[in-house]
Amino acid sequence: MNGLEFILAGALAAALPMLLAALGEMVVEKAGLLNLGLEGMMALGAAIAFICVYHTDMHVVGFVGAAVASALLAMIFAGLAIGVRANEVATGLAVGVLGLGLSSLFGNRYESLTISGLPEFSLPILSDIPVIGPTLLTQDIVVWLSLIGAVALWYTLTHTKLGLIITAVGENPDAARAIGYPVSVIRTAAVVFGGAMCGLAGAYASTVYTPLWADGMIAGRGWIALALVIFGTWKTGRIVFGAVMFGVLSLGELTAQALGVGLPSQVLSSLPYIVTILMLVLISKRAMQKTAGT
């Protein structure tokens, strides 16, 4: 497999943890909140999922357990940020640290253990397309379900009453409250949904993408997911594109090493984070220019 085929084969799988977490955070931010605890929620979901799959050998149990655990952690954030009106930035950071600590606590006994991943399968007919068929179109079931879910989320947010309500609560909570919508309940539901998505993201990372447990394996993906929401300007399609781009960058390190590119591995492994910083700078500069123009 050459470098291009390697990237095509692994780009979607590498992007999926960041994509799932970013889509969940997009809903949270559309509802008018900012949750900085994504990293910890993903880490907790990864640990719980690995433990569940290790003992049951059932990936469904792992994904459900991860979603529930991270959703419960998200409820702590919601209770503080919405219930008692604590500073959401500080609360998100605290919850994120809590999630990281709990993942280390629960996963300590399982360090370096491995489990079986999920098999991949190709789409009928399309799998016969040269190069793309056996690589990009050959993925595990979670990738295909996630792409379908991304389309469903886009449709819900843009073409349904529920999506309009979430947007209204985020943009003008006083007006939404005045016409009878329970703003706190809707925001809490959005936060719980975002937490569950972080759990699914962590579960995929620890039980499918790299089916082993290692403390710190999320390795900044939660922060990249947070940046993806801004990069994608809160639009599902752009977030999907951005996640795939970061997936390609994360595989670029391995591809460059395989091709003998003479760059230090530390530089290659830092590429996704360098690009994240550059994107945020460009987006901030553009926002400042628009503000100055008005």
C-alpha positions as CSV (number, residue, x, y, z in Angstrom):
1,M,0.0,0.0,0.0
2,N,1.5,3.3,-1.1
3,G,1.2,6.6,0.9
4,L,-2.0,7.8,-0.9
5,E,-3.7,4.5,-0.4
6,F,-2.7,4.4,3.3
7,I,-4.2,7.9,3.8
8,L,-7.4,7.0,2.0
9,A,-7.8,3.8,4.0
10,G,-7.3,5.5,7.4
11,A,-8.5,9.1,7.0
12,L,-12.1,8.5,8.0
13,A,-11.3,6.3,11.0
14,A,-8.6,8.7,12.2
15,A,-11.1,11.6,11.9
16,L,-14.0,9.9,13.6
17,P,-13.2,10.6,17.3
18,M,-12.7,14.3,16.5
19,L,-15.8,14.4,14.3
20,L,-18.2,12.9,16.9
21,A,-17.0,15.1,19.7
22,A,-17.1,18.2,17.4
23,L,-20.7,17.5,16.3
24,G,-21.8,17.1,19.9
25,E,-20.1,20.4,20.9
26,M,-21.7,22.1,17.9
27,V,-25.1,21.3,19.3
28,V,-24.0,22.6,22.8
29,E,-22.8,25.9,21.3
30,K,-25.9,26.3,19.2
31,A,-27.8,26.1,22.4
32,G,-25.8,29.0,23.8
33,L,-23.1,27.3,26.0
34,L,-19.4,26.5,25.7
35,N,-18.1,23.3,27.1
36,L,-14.3,23.1,27.4
37,G,-14.4,19.7,29.0
38,L,-14.4,17.6,25.8
39,E,-11.0,16.1,26.4
40,G,-11.9,14.7,29.8
41,M,-15.3,13.4,28.6
42,M,-13.6,11.7,25.6
43,A,-11.0,10.2,28.0
44,L,-13.6,8.9,30.4
45,G,-15.6,7.4,27.5
46,A,-12.5,5.7,26.2
47,A,-11.7,4.1,29.5
48,I,-15.3,2.9,30.3
49,A,-15.7,1.6,26.7
50,F,-12.5,-0.4,26.9
51,I,-13.3,-1.9,30.3
52,C,-16.8,-2.9,29.1
53,V,-15.5,-4.5,25.9
54,Y,-12.7,-6.2,27.7
55,H,-15.0,-8.0,30.1
56,T,-18.0,-8.6,27.7
57,D,-16.4,-8.8,24.3
58,M,-19.4,-6.7,23.0
59,H,-18.6,-3.4,21.4
60,V,-22.2,-2.3,21.7
61,V,-22.0,-2.5,25.5
62,G,-18.8,-0.5,25.4
63,F,-20.3,2.3,23.3
64,V,-23.4,2.5,25.4
65,G,-21.4,2.5,28.6
66,A,-19.1,5.3,27.3
67,A,-22.1,7.4,26.2
68,V,-23.8,7.1,29.6
69,A,-20.6,7.8,31.6
70,S,-19.7,10.9,29.6
71,A,-23.3,12.1,29.6
72,L,-23.3,11.8,33.4
73,L,-20.1,13.9,33.5
74,A,-21.8,16.4,31.2
75,M,-24.7,16.6,33.6
76,I,-22.2,17.8,36.3
77,F,-21.2,20.6,33.9
78,A,-24.9,21.4,33.1
79,G,-25.8,21.5,36.8
80,L,-23.0,23.9,37.6
81,A,-23.1,26.1,34.5
82,I,-26.9,26.2,34.1
83,G,-28.3,25.3,37.5
84,V,-26.1,27.5,39.7
85,R,-24.9,29.8,36.9
86,A,-21.2,29.1,37.6
87,N,-18.7,30.4,35.1
88,E,-18.9,28.0,32.2
89,V,-15.3,28.3,31.1
90,A,-14.0,27.4,34.6
91,T,-16.6,24.7,35.0
92,G,-15.8,23.1,31.7
93,L,-12.1,23.1,32.5
94,A,-12.8,21.6,35.9
95,V,-15.0,18.9,34.5
96,G,-12.4,18.1,31.8
97,V,-9.8,17.6,34.5
98,L,-12.2,15.4,36.5
99,G,-12.8,13.3,33.4
100,L,-9.1,12.8,32.8
101,G,-8.6,11.9,36.4
102,L,-11.4,9.4,36.4
103,S,-10.1,7.8,33.2
104,S,-6.7,7.3,34.8
105,L,-8.3,5.8,37.9
106,F,-10.6,3.4,36.1
107,G,-8.1,2.5,33.4
108,N,-5.1,1.9,35.6
109,R,-5.6,-1.9,35.9
110,Y,-6.0,-2.2,32.1
111,E,-2.8,-0.3,31.0
112,S,-1.4,-1.8,27.7
113,L,-4.1,-4.5,27.5
114,T,-5.6,-5.1,24.1
115,I,-9.0,-6.2,22.7
116,S,-10.4,-7.2,19.3
117,G,-11.4,-4.4,17.0
118,L,-14.3,-4.3,14.5
119,P,-14.1,-5.9,11.0
120,E,-14.3,-3.6,8.0
121,F,-16.6,-4.1,5.0
122,S,-16.9,-2.5,1.6
123,L,-20.0,-0.9,0.1
124,P,-21.4,-3.1,-2.7
125,I,-20.5,-2.2,-6.3
126,L,-18.7,1.0,-5.1
127,S,-16.0,-1.2,-3.6
128,D,-14.9,-2.2,-7.2
129,I,-13.8,1.4,-7.9
130,P,-10.0,1.3,-8.3
131,V,-7.9,2.7,-5.4
132,I,-10.9,4.4,-3.7
133,G,-13.1,1.3,-3.4
134,P,-10.7,-1.0,-1.4
135,T,-9.4,2.0,0.7
136,L,-11.8,4.9,1.3
137,L,-15.0,2.9,0.9
138,T,-13.8,0.0,3.1
139,Q,-14.6,1.0,6.7
140,D,-16.0,-0.5,9.9
141,I,-19.7,-0.2,10.7
142,V,-19.2,2.7,13.2
143,V,-17.8,4.9,10.5
144,W,-20.8,4.3,8.2
145,L,-23.3,4.9,11.0
146,S,-21.5,8.1,12.1
147,L,-21.6,9.5,8.6
148,I,-25.4,8.7,8.4
149,G,-25.8,10.3,11.8
150,A,-24.0,13.4,10.7
151,V,-26.4,13.8,7.8
152,A,-29.3,13.2,10.2
153,L,-28.0,15.9,12.6
154,W,-27.6,18.4,9.8
155,Y,-31.2,17.8,8.7
156,T,-32.5,18.1,12.3
157,L,-30.7,21.4,12.9
158,T,-31.6,23.0,9.6
159,H,-35.0,21.5,8.6
160,T,-36.9,20.7,11.7
161,K,-38.7,22.5,14.5
162,L,-36.3,21.1,17.1
163,G,-33.3,22.6,15.3
164,L,-35.0,26.0,15.1
165,I,-35.8,25.8,18.9
166,I,-32.2,24.9,19.7
167,T,-30.9,27.8,17.6
168,A,-33.5,30.2,19.1
169,V,-32.5,29.2,22.6
170,G,-28.8,29.9,21.8
171,E,-29.3,33.2,20.0
172,N,-32.0,34.8,22.0
173,P,-32.8,32.9,25.2
174,D,-35.1,35.7,26.6
175,A,-37.3,35.6,23.5
176,A,-37.4,31.8,23.6
177,R,-38.4,31.9,27.3
178,A,-41.0,34.5,26.6
179,I,-42.8,32.3,24.1
180,G,-42.8,29.4,26.5
181,Y,-39.7,27.3,25.7
182,P,-37.9,25.9,28.8
183,V,-34.5,27.3,28.0
184,S,-32.7,25.5,30.9
185,V,-34.1,22.2,30.0
186,I,-33.2,22.5,26.3
187,R,-29.7,23.6,27.2
188,T,-29.3,20.8,29.6
189,A,-30.4,18.3,27.0
190,A,-27.9,19.8,24.5
191,V,-25.1,19.4,27.0
192,V,-26.0,15.8,27.8
193,F,-26.1,15.1,24.0
194,G,-22.7,16.7,23.6
195,G,-21.3,14.6,26.5
196,A,-22.7,11.4,25.0
197,M,-21.1,12.2,21.7
198,C,-17.8,12.7,23.4
199,G,-18.3,9.3,25.0
200,L,-18.9,7.7,21.7
201,A,-15.8,9.4,20.3
202,G,-13.6,8.1,23.1
203,A,-15.1,4.6,22.7
204,Y,-14.2,4.5,19.1
205,A,-10.7,5.6,19.8
206,S,-10.0,2.9,22.5
207,T,-12.0,0.0,21.1
208,V,-11.9,0.3,17.3
209,Y,-9.3,2.7,16.0
210,T,-6.6,1.6,18.5
211,P,-8.1,-1.3,20.4
212,L,-6.0,-1.0,23.5
213,W,-5.9,1.2,26.7
214,A,-3.2,3.6,27.4
215,D,-3.5,6.6,29.7
216,G,-3.5,9.8,27.7
217,M,-4.5,8.1,24.5
218,I,-6.9,10.9,23.6
219,A,-3.9,13.1,23.2
220,G,-5.5,16.5,22.6
221,R,-8.3,15.3,20.2
222,G,-10.8,17.0,22.4
223,W,-9.2,20.4,21.9
224,I,-9.0,19.8,18.2
225,A,-12.7,18.9,18.2
226,L,-13.4,22.2,19.9
227,A,-11.3,24.1,17.3
228,L,-13.2,22.2,14.5
229,V,-16.5,23.7,15.7
230,I,-15.1,27.2,15.2
231,F,-13.3,26.2,12.0
232,G,-16.6,24.8,10.6
233,T,-18.5,27.9,11.6
234,W,-21.1,25.7,13.4
235,K,-22.0,24.0,10.1
236,T,-22.1,20.2,9.9
237,G,-20.6,19.8,6.5
238,R,-17.6,22.0,7.2
239,I,-17.0,20.3,10.5
240,V,-16.9,16.9,8.6
241,F,-14.5,18.3,6.1
242,G,-12.3,19.7,8.8
243,A,-12.3,16.5,10.8
244,V,-11.2,14.5,7.7
245,M,-8.5,17.0,7.0
246,F,-7.1,16.5,10.5
247,G,-7.4,12.8,10.1
248,V,-5.2,13.1,7.0
249,L,-2.7,15.2,8.9
250,S,-2.5,12.7,11.7
251,L,-1.8,9.9,9.2
252,G,0.7,12.1,7.4
253,E,3.2,11.5,10.2
254,L,3.2,7.8,9.6
255,T,3.1,8.1,5.8
256,A,6.1,10.5,5.8
257,Q,8.1,8.2,8.0
258,A,7.3,5.2,5.7
259,L,8.4,7.2,2.7
260,G,11.6,8.2,4.4
261,V,10.9,12.0,4.6
262,G,13.7,13.5,6.6
263,L,11.7,15.4,9.2
264,P,11.8,14.8,13.0
265,S,8.9,12.7,14.2
266,Q,8.1,15.4,16.8
267,V,7.5,17.9,14.0
268,L,5.3,15.5,12.1
269,S,3.2,14.6,15.1
270,S,2.7,18.2,16.0
271,L,1.3,19.1,12.6
272,P,-2.4,18.8,13.5
273,Y,-1.9,21.1,16.5
274,I,0.1,23.6,14.5
275,V,-2.7,23.7,11.9
276,T,-5.3,24.1,14.7
277,I,-3.5,27.2,15.9
278,L,-3.1,28.7,12.4
279,M,-6.8,28.1,11.7
280,L,-7.9,29.8,14.9
281,V,-5.6,32.8,14.2
282,L,-7.0,33.2,10.6
283,I,-10.6,32.8,11.8
284,S,-10.0,35.4,14.6
285,K,-8.4,37.8,12.1
286,R,-11.3,37.4,9.7
287,A,-13.8,38.1,12.5
288,M,-11.9,41.2,13.6
289,Q,-11.9,42.5,10.0
290,K,-15.7,42.0,9.7
291,T,-16.2,43.8,13.0
292,A,-14.0,46.7,11.9
293,G,-15.9,46.8,8.5
294,T,-19.2,47.2,10.3
